[in-house]
Every structure is written in C-alpha cells, then in structure tokens.
C-alpha cells in the first residue's frame, strides 16, 4: 500500500483519482476547501501551511506521491484568486512536502494545461511567479487580463524544469499532465455560458478527437506517471488533450 497526498480531490479529476487509488488499496490524504481529510484554503499562505502541516502529521514517515490538482479555471474566478491558488497553492505545497517525498523516493505529478503555451506575452508575470513573489505577481500590471490561468500553468512547467535536477538528486521523480477541456463541475458553467461556450466549442473543433475528456481519462495518465511503468520518465509534460496541441502547434516540439 502506498501513501499519496493530493489537493482538489472533492470533485472533478481529483475525485476520480482518489476513487481509483482507494480502489487499488492505497492510503490517500486529500486537501480541499471542503469535503476533505484536511480542510484548507490554498489561496493564502496560512492555509497552505495548514495543508502542509496536516499532511506531515498524517504521513510522518513519508509520501509515495503528491498530486496537487486544486485550481481554478479562467472565467470561473477572479484573476488574483486564480494566481494564488493555481501557482502558489501548488508550488508552496510541493516545496513544503519535499522531505517526506524524499523519505520514500516519491513521485510528483503536476497539473498544467494544454493552454499553457497559448499566451505568448506575460514574461514579467511568470518571472514574478518563479521568484516566489506573490505580492508582485498579484500587483503586476503588465499581464493581460484573463490570461492568469494560462500563465500560471506555464509557470508550473517552468518551475518543474528548473527544479528537476535537484529533485532527482533527492530521489524524487516529477512530471506533469496537460489536459485540454475536461467535463468537470468547474468547466460545466463555461460550456453553458454565452460568453465562453463559443470558446470551448472552438477548442473542441480544433481537437482531432472531437470531444472533451472525461476525468477518468486524465486519471489513467496520472496513474501511469505515478507508477513504476514510467520509472525512467522525468520532467515530461504529457498532453492529454485529444491531439489538440499537436494539431495547432505543428512543426514545434
């Protein structure tokens, strides 16, 4: 039996992941703002530290894996809240759990997005994120309104790339999944919104597999990256988007 910690497991991809891990006999520690083993608000440092402390208390001997899935989608929350939860609510927990992951040579699977490469501007905002300067990121006036979701997901990838060597030296393997549209409670309002429904449909029109994903389809890829079957896979961004990335960014790697 392995011990895994996750965030955002009350619904969507996280809920489906927890169901699979529990069915396979593993112990799960879930952090969420409601209906979780540890109730914590990841939009602020106090809540993030409470989440870290709670996980450390329940897994003092180490973690086999950490899957931070908590996040807010573009169009579903204020931009600053997206910034705080999506980036700092992910990276600060990864950093705070490093020792318990090292103790059991654990795996980390991050959640990014196939939208991470879409926004070409925002370098100063991403730099603020990577510097760990939350106040500067929240006050950044150069970032284009509404692009915080895409840019936080890009910054998560850059953080992984910058830290993979030191994590590997501690025996910790890290990868990321990059879904396209997934049918979850978070995205359902977007599909039904007069403003965002055409955008979501446009994404699906450019997806070779002409539909959105089910949460379980993202979970299968997370499980692969957690497993020994991927033991030589490191620092990879696995696009789980029905072929969208390959289609719209042809001739790029």
C-alpha positions as YAML, in Angstrom:
chain: A
units: angstrom
residues:
- id: 1
  name: UNK
  ca: [0.00, 0.00, 0.00]
- id: 2
  name: UNK
  ca: [1.30, 3.42, -0.98]
- id: 3
  name: UNK
  ca: [0.54, 6.73, 0.71]
- id: 4
  name: UNK
  ca: [-0.44, 9.58, -1.58]
- id: 5
  name: UNK
  ca: [-1.43, 13.16, -0.89]
- id: 6
  name: UNK
  ca: [-3.48, 15.27, -3.24]
- id: 7
  name: UNK
  ca: [-5.26, 18.59, -3.36]
- id: 8
  name: UNK
  ca: [-8.56, 19.36, -5.02]
- id: 9
  name: UNK
  ca: [-9.97, 15.88, -4.56]
- id: 10
  name: UNK
  ca: [-13.51, 16.91, -3.67]
- id: 11
  name: UNK
  ca: [-14.62, 16.97, -7.31]
- id: 12
  name: UNK
  ca: [-13.55, 16.54, -10.92]
- id: 13
  name: UNK
  ca: [-10.23, 14.91, -11.77]
- id: 14
  name: UNK
  ca: [-9.22, 14.75, -8.10]
- id: 15
  name: UNK
  ca: [-12.36, 12.92, -7.06]
- id: 16
  name: UNK
  ca: [-11.87, 10.38, -9.85]
- id: 17
  name: UNK
  ca: [-8.20, 9.93, -8.94]
- id: 18
  name: UNK
  ca: [-8.96, 9.30, -5.28]
- id: 19
  name: UNK
  ca: [-11.60, 6.73, -6.19]
- id: 20
  name: UNK
  ca: [-9.09, 4.79, -8.30]
- id: 21
  name: UNK
  ca: [-6.28, 4.96, -5.74]
- id: 22
  name: UNK
  ca: [-8.55, 3.83, -2.93]
- id: 23
  name: UNK
  ca: [-9.91, 1.00, -5.09]
- id: 24
  name: UNK
  ca: [-6.30, -0.14, -5.55]
- id: 25
  name: UNK
  ca: [-5.84, -0.21, -1.77]
- id: 26
  name: UNK
  ca: [-3.76, 2.92, -1.29]
- id: 27
  name: UNK
  ca: [-4.00, 5.48, 1.51]
- id: 28
  name: UNK
  ca: [-5.00, 8.97, 0.36]
- id: 29
  name: UNK
  ca: [-4.68, 12.28, 2.16]
- id: 30
  name: UNK
  ca: [-6.81, 14.87, 0.41]
- id: 31
  name: UNK
  ca: [-6.66, 18.62, 0.92]
- id: 32
  name: UNK
  ca: [-9.55, 20.77, -0.24]
- id: 33
  name: UNK
  ca: [-11.61, 23.72, 0.82]
- id: 34
  name: UNK
  ca: [-14.46, 21.33, 1.72]
- id: 35
  name: UNK
  ca: [-15.22, 17.60, 2.00]
- id: 36
  name: UNK
  ca: [-11.61, 16.59, 2.55]
- id: 37
  name: UNK
  ca: [-9.29, 14.97, 5.07]
- id: 38
  name: UNK
  ca: [-7.65, 18.35, 5.57]
- id: 39
  name: UNK
  ca: [-9.73, 21.48, 5.09]
- id: 40
  name: UNK
  ca: [-7.53, 24.32, 3.91]
- id: 41
  name: UNK
  ca: [-7.82, 27.41, 1.73]
- id: 42
  name: UNK
  ca: [-4.84, 27.37, -0.62]
- id: 43
  name: UNK
  ca: [-5.35, 30.96, -1.72]
- id: 44
  name: UNK
  ca: [-3.27, 32.20, 1.23]
- id: 45
  name: UNK
  ca: [-0.04, 31.25, 2.95]
- id: 46
  name: UNK
  ca: [-1.76, 30.41, 6.23]
- id: 47
  name: UNK
  ca: [-3.97, 27.87, 4.50]
- id: 48
  name: UNK
  ca: [-1.09, 26.43, 2.53]
- id: 49
  name: UNK
  ca: [0.95, 25.95, 5.69]
- id: 50
  name: UNK
  ca: [-2.05, 24.33, 7.38]
- id: 51
  name: UNK
  ca: [-2.26, 21.91, 4.46]
- id: 52
  name: UNK
  ca: [1.45, 21.09, 4.70]
- id: 53
  name: UNK
  ca: [1.28, 20.62, 8.46]
- id: 54
  name: UNK
  ca: [-1.78, 18.40, 8.15]
- id: 55
  name: UNK
  ca: [-0.15, 16.17, 5.54]
- id: 56
  name: UNK
  ca: [3.07, 15.92, 7.57]
- id: 57
  name: UNK
  ca: [1.06, 14.89, 10.62]
- id: 58
  name: UNK
  ca: [-0.72, 12.12, 8.71]
- id: 59
  name: UNK
  ca: [2.35, 10.90, 6.80]
- id: 60
  name: UNK
  ca: [5.31, 11.39, 9.16]
- id: 61
  name: UNK
  ca: [7.24, 8.52, 7.60]
- id: 62
  name: UNK
  ca: [6.96, 9.81, 4.05]
- id: 63
  name: UNK
  ca: [4.83, 10.04, 0.94]
- id: 64
  name: UNK
  ca: [4.94, 7.82, -2.13]
- id: 65
  name: UNK
  ca: [3.44, 10.57, -4.24]
- id: 66
  name: UNK
  ca: [1.91, 14.02, -4.33]
- id: 67
  name: UNK
  ca: [-0.62, 15.14, -6.90]
- id: 68
  name: UNK
  ca: [-1.63, 18.80, -6.48]
- id: 69
  name: UNK
  ca: [-4.81, 19.24, -8.51]
- id: 70
  name: UNK
  ca: [-6.55, 22.12, -6.76]
- id: 71
  name: UNK
  ca: [-7.10, 25.01, -9.11]
- id: 72
  name: UNK
  ca: [-9.49, 27.49, -10.62]
- id: 73
  name: UNK
  ca: [-10.27, 27.87, -14.30]
- id: 74
  name: UNK
  ca: [-10.18, 31.00, -16.39]
- id: 75
  name: UNK
  ca: [-13.57, 32.68, -16.36]
- id: 76
  name: UNK
  ca: [-14.61, 30.94, -13.15]
- id: 77
  name: UNK
  ca: [-12.87, 33.10, -10.54]
- id: 78
  name: UNK
  ca: [-11.12, 36.46, -10.06]
- id: 79
  name: UNK
  ca: [-7.70, 36.68, -11.68]
- id: 80
  name: UNK
  ca: [-5.80, 37.17, -8.41]
- id: 81
  name: UNK
  ca: [-7.50, 34.16, -6.86]
- id: 82
  name: UNK
  ca: [-6.52, 32.04, -9.86]
- id: 83
  name: UNK
  ca: [-2.92, 33.21, -9.45]
- id: 84
  name: UNK
  ca: [-2.76, 32.43, -5.75]
- id: 85
  name: UNK
  ca: [-4.44, 29.04, -5.87]
- id: 86
  name: UNK
  ca: [-3.14, 27.65, -9.15]
- id: 87
  name: UNK
  ca: [0.53, 28.56, -8.82]
- id: 88
  name: UNK
  ca: [1.36, 29.27, -5.19]
- id: 89
  name: UNK
  ca: [-1.15, 26.70, -3.93]
- id: 90
  name: UNK
  ca: [0.76, 24.13, -5.97]
- id: 91
  name: UNK
  ca: [4.40, 25.10, -5.67]
- id: 92
  name: UNK
  ca: [4.47, 26.02, -1.99]
- id: 93
  name: UNK
  ca: [2.98, 22.64, -1.11]
- id: 94
  name: UNK
  ca: [5.46, 20.79, -3.31]
- id: 95
  name: UNK
  ca: [8.31, 22.61, -1.62]
- id: 96
  name: UNK
  ca: [6.85, 22.07, 1.85]
- id: 97
  name: UNK
  ca: [6.46, 18.32, 1.29]
- id: 98
  name: UNK
  ca: [9.86, 17.74, -0.24]
- id: 99
  name: UNK
  ca: [11.38, 15.98, 2.78]
- id: 100
  name: UNK
  ca: [8.54, 13.46, 3.15]
- id: 101
  name: UNK
  ca: [8.67, 12.76, -0.58]
- id: 102
  name: UNK
  ca: [12.41, 12.25, -0.35]
- id: 103
  name: UNK
  ca: [11.90, 9.80, 2.51]
- id: 104
  name: UNK
  ca: [10.08, 7.34, 0.23]
- id: 105
  name: UNK
  ca: [11.51, 8.34, -3.16]
- id: 106
  name: UNK
  ca: [8.11, 9.69, -4.04]
- id: 107
  name: UNK
  ca: [6.67, 10.86, -7.34]
- id: 108
  name: UNK
  ca: [5.09, 14.21, -8.10]
- id: 109
  name: UNK
  ca: [2.55, 14.68, -10.86]
- id: 110
  name: UNK
  ca: [1.66, 18.31, -11.52]
- id: 111
  name: UNK
  ca: [-1.43, 19.58, -13.30]
- id: 112
  name: UNK
  ca: [-0.74, 22.05, -16.07]
- id: 113
  name: UNK
  ca: [-2.83, 22.65, -19.21]
- id: 114
  name: UNK
  ca: [-2.63, 22.50, -22.97]
- id: 115
  name: UNK
  ca: [-3.37, 26.23, -22.79]
- id: 116
  name: UNK
  ca: [0.00, 26.89, -21.10]
- id: 117
  name: UNK
  ca: [1.78, 27.63, -24.44]
- id: 118
  name: UNK
  ca: [-1.10, 29.67, -25.88]
- id: 119
  name: UNK
  ca: [-0.35, 33.07, -24.33]
- id: 120
  name: UNK
  ca: [2.92, 34.42, -25.73]
- id: 121
  name: UNK
  ca: [3.09, 37.51, -23.52]
- id: 122
  name: UNK
  ca: [3.34, 37.77, -19.75]
- id: 123
  name: UNK
  ca: [7.05, 37.13, -19.15]
- id: 124
  name: UNK
  ca: [7.26, 39.56, -16.25]
- id: 125
  name: UNK
  ca: [4.28, 37.91, -14.56]
- id: 126
  name: UNK
  ca: [5.81, 34.46, -14.99]
- id: 127
  name: UNK
  ca: [9.09, 35.82, -13.62]
- id: 128
  name: UNK
  ca: [7.28, 37.06, -10.52]
- id: 129
  name: UNK
  ca: [5.75, 33.63, -10.03]
- id: 130
  name: UNK
  ca: [9.04, 31.80, -10.43]
- id: 131
  name: UNK
  ca: [10.68, 34.23, -8.00]
- id: 132
  name: UNK
  ca: [8.05, 33.24, -5.45]
- id: 133
  name: UNK
  ca: [6.95, 36.86, -5.16]
- id: 134
  name: UNK
  ca: [3.19, 36.55, -4.74]
- id: 135
  name: UNK
  ca: [2.67, 40.23, -3.93]
- id: 136
  name: UNK
  ca: [4.46, 41.31, -7.11]
- id: 137
  name: UNK
  ca: [2.54, 38.79, -9.21]
- id: 138
  name: UNK
  ca: [-0.79, 39.97, -7.85]
- id: 139
  name: UNK
  ca: [0.15, 43.60, -8.47]
- id: 140
  name: UNK
  ca: [1.66, 43.03, -11.93]
- id: 141
  name: UNK
  ca: [0.06, 45.47, -14.38]
- id: 142
  name: UNK
  ca: [1.69, 44.06, -17.50]
- id: 143
  name: UNK
  ca: [-0.20, 40.78, -17.52]
- id: 144
  name: UNK
  ca: [-3.20, 40.81, -19.88]
- id: 145
  name: UNK
  ca: [-6.46, 40.46, -18.01]
- id: 146
  name: UNK
  ca: [-7.84, 36.95, -18.28]
- id: 147
  name: UNK
  ca: [-4.54, 35.22, -19.09]
- id: 148
  name: UNK
  ca: [-3.60, 34.35, -15.50]
- id: 149
  name: UNK
  ca: [-4.84, 30.77, -15.86]
- id: 150
  name: UNK
  ca: [-2.67, 30.05, -18.89]
- id: 151
  name: UNK
  ca: [0.37, 31.79, -17.43]
- id: 152
  name: UNK
  ca: [0.19, 30.11, -14.04]
- id: 153
  name: UNK
  ca: [0.07, 26.76, -15.80]
- id: 154
  name: UNK
  ca: [3.08, 27.73, -17.91]
- id: 155
  name: UNK
  ca: [4.98, 28.83, -14.81]
- id: 156
  name: UNK
  ca: [4.31, 25.47, -13.16]
- id: 157
  name: UNK
  ca: [6.06, 23.78, -16.10]
- id: 158
  name: UNK
  ca: [9.00, 26.18, -15.90]
- id: 159
  name: UNK
  ca: [9.28, 25.54, -12.15]
- id: 160
  name: UNK
  ca: [9.42, 21.81, -12.83]
- id: 161
  name: UNK
  ca: [12.12, 22.27, -15.45]
- id: 162
  name: UNK
  ca: [14.21, 24.46, -13.14]
- id: 163
  name: UNK
  ca: [13.95, 22.07, -10.19]
- id: 164
  name: UNK
  ca: [14.01, 18.62, -11.76]
- id: 165
  name: UNK
  ca: [17.72, 18.08, -11.23]
- id: 166
  name: UNK
  ca: [17.70, 18.88, -7.52]
- id: 167
  name: UNK
  ca: [14.54, 16.83, -7.03]
- id: 168
  name: UNK
  ca: [16.11, 13.93, -8.90]
- id: 169
  name: UNK
  ca: [19.16, 14.11, -6.67]
- id: 170
  name: UNK
  ca: [16.79, 13.57, -3.75]
- id: 171
  name: UNK
  ca: [15.26, 10.54, -5.49]
- id: 172
  name: UNK
  ca: [12.04, 12.39, -6.34]
- id: 173
  name: UNK
  ca: [10.60, 11.98, -9.82]
- id: 174
  name: UNK
  ca: [8.39, 14.74, -11.24]
- id: 175
  name: UNK
  ca: [6.19, 15.01, -14.32]
- id: 176
  name: UNK
  ca: [3.07, 16.89, -15.40]
- id: 177
  name: UNK
  ca: [-0.15, 16.23, -17.27]
- id: 178
  name: UNK
  ca: [-1.59, 18.89, -19.58]
- id: 179
  name: UNK
  ca: [-5.28, 18.26, -20.25]
- id: 180
  name: UNK
  ca: [-7.48, 20.06, -22.70]
- id: 181
  name: UNK
  ca: [-11.15, 20.64, -21.83]
- id: 182
  name: UNK
  ca: [-12.39, 18.12, -19.28]
- id: 183
  name: UNK
  ca: [-16.02, 17.65, -18.26]
- id: 184
  name: UNK
  ca: [-15.97, 18.62, -14.59]
- id: 185
  name: UNK
  ca: [-18.08, 20.79, -12.27]
- id: 186
  name: UNK
  ca: [-15.52, 23.58, -12.83]
- id: 187
  name: UNK
  ca: [-15.85, 23.60, -16.63]
- id: 188
  name: UNK
  ca: [-19.56, 22.89, -16.90]
- id: 189
  name: UNK
  ca: [-20.51, 26.59, -16.44]
- id: 190
  name: UNK
  ca: [-18.08, 27.51, -19.22]
- id: 191
  name: UNK
  ca: [-19.68, 25.09, -21.66]
- id: 192
  name: UNK
  ca: [-23.07, 26.62, -20.81]
- id: 193
  name: UNK
  ca: [-22.00, 30.27, -20.75]
- id: 194
  name: UNK
  ca: [-22.98, 32.57, -23.65]
- id: 195
  name: UNK
  ca: [-19.55, 34.20, -23.32]
- id: 196
  name: UNK
  ca: [-17.36, 31.12, -23.02]
- id: 197
  name: UNK
  ca: [-19.32, 28.39, -24.80]
- id: 198
  name: UNK
  ca: [-18.09, 29.53, -28.27]
- id: 199
  name: UNK
  ca: [-14.50, 29.49, -26.96]
- id: 200
  name: UNK
  ca: [-14.90, 25.98, -25.58]
- id: 201
  name: UNK
  ca: [-16.51, 24.80, -28.82]
- id: 202
  name: UNK
  ca: [-13.65, 26.34, -30.77]
- id: 203
  name: UNK
  ca: [-11.20, 24.29, -28.74]
- id: 204
  name: UNK
  ca: [-13.17, 21.14, -29.46]
- id: 205
  name: UNK
  ca: [-13.37, 21.99, -33.17]
- id: 206
  name: UNK
  ca: [-9.55, 22.02, -33.23]
- id: 207
  name: UNK
  ca: [-9.32, 18.74, -31.33]
- id: 208
  name: UNK
  ca: [-8.79, 15.70, -33.58]
- id: 209
  name: UNK
  ca: [-10.70, 13.55, -31.10]
- id: 210
  name: UNK
  ca: [-13.86, 15.61, -31.33]
- id: 211
  name: UNK
  ca: [-14.92, 15.81, -27.69]
- id: 212
  name: UNK
  ca: [-13.91, 16.89, -24.22]
- id: 213
  name: UNK
  ca: [-12.23, 14.42, -21.89]
- id: 214
  name: UNK
  ca: [-13.80, 12.59, -19.00]
- id: 215
  name: UNK
  ca: [-11.95, 12.95, -15.67]
- id: 216
  name: UNK
  ca: [-11.15, 9.24, -15.66]
- id: 217
  name: UNK
  ca: [-9.16, 9.63, -18.88]
- id: 218
  name: UNK
  ca: [-6.85, 12.15, -17.22]
- id: 219
  name: UNK
  ca: [-6.59, 9.90, -14.18]
- id: 220
  name: UNK
  ca: [-5.28, 6.99, -16.27]
- id: 221
  name: UNK
  ca: [-2.34, 9.14, -17.35]
- id: 222
  name: UNK
  ca: [-1.67, 10.35, -13.81]
- id: 223
  name: UNK
  ca: [-1.62, 6.75, -12.61]
- id: 224
  name: UNK
  ca: [0.89, 5.87, -15.33]
- id: 225
  name: UNK
  ca: [3.21, 8.70, -14.25]
- id: 226
  name: UNK
  ca: [2.90, 7.62, -10.61]
- id: 227
  name: UNK
  ca: [3.69, 4.01, -11.40]
- id: 228
  name: UNK
  ca: [6.91, 2.09, -11.93]
- id: 229
  name: UNK
  ca: [5.91, 1.72, -15.59]
- id: 230
  name: UNK
  ca: [7.14, 5.29, -16.06]
- id: 231
  name: UNK
  ca: [10.20, 4.96, -13.83]
- id: 232
  name: UNK
  ca: [12.51, 6.47, -16.50]
- id: 233
  name: UNK
  ca: [10.14, 9.32, -17.37]
- id: 234
  name: UNK
  ca: [11.13, 12.62, -15.80]
- id: 235
  name: UNK
  ca: [10.28, 16.26, -16.45]
- id: 236
  name: UNK
  ca: [7.77, 15.33, -19.12]
- id: 237
  name: UNK
  ca: [4.62, 17.26, -19.92]
- id: 238
  name: UNK
  ca: [2.11, 14.66, -21.06]
- id: 239
  name: UNK
  ca: [-0.54, 16.32, -23.21]
- id: 240
  name: UNK
  ca: [-3.88, 14.60, -22.63]
- id: 241
  name: UNK
  ca: [-5.91, 16.76, -24.96]
- id: 242
  name: UNK
  ca: [-7.27, 14.63, -27.78]
- id: 243
  name: UNK
  ca: [-4.48, 15.75, -30.11]
- id: 244
  name: UNK
  ca: [-5.16, 19.50, -29.84]
- id: 245
  name: UNK
  ca: [-1.58, 20.52, -29.08]
- id: 246
  name: UNK
  ca: [-0.16, 18.50, -31.96]
- id: 247
  name: UNK
  ca: [-2.70, 19.92, -34.38]
- id: 248
  name: UNK
  ca: [-2.48, 23.63, -33.53]
- id: 249
  name: UNK
  ca: [1.28, 23.78, -32.90]
- id: 250
  name: UNK
  ca: [2.51, 21.79, -35.87]
- id: 251
  name: UNK
  ca: [6.27, 21.68, -36.53]
- id: 252
  name: UNK
  ca: [7.04, 22.60, -32.89]
- id: 253
  name: UNK
  ca: [8.38, 20.40, -30.13]
...
